Amino acid sequence: MGYDLPPTRECDRLRKELRLVPAELKADAVQEAWLAHLQGDCPVQAVKTYAQRERRRRLKERVTAKVEVADLSRA
């Protein structure tokens, strides 16, 4: 699916960063890029930051789920 990307001089870098984002998060990453563009920030950096934040959140959820399962098995 194609997305309208914000106009930026770093369009190739933005496309590269979006390729690294999981498919289910791509629409949100594009929104982050547009928001950064409208605020005068770098869309590429916004996508990188968003992807990192989501990776950390998902990792934390997996670790928390494993701890909860381990706690339940002890009971």
Phi, psi and omega in degrees: 000134180270146179238148172282119180262150178294148178291125180209153177289342182255042184300320179296318178295321179296315177298321179297314179297322180292331176295332182277350180274135178302148186305321183289347180251359185299317181298319178293323178295321177294320177298319177299320179296316179296318180299316178298317179300315181292333178273355180087014178263176181278117179298325180297313180295324179297318179293318178299315180296317179299314181297318178297315181300317180292321177300314180297318180297316180294321178296317179298320179296319179295317181295317179298318179296320179294320179294317179297320178294319179295320178295321180292327182287337178282335186288000000 
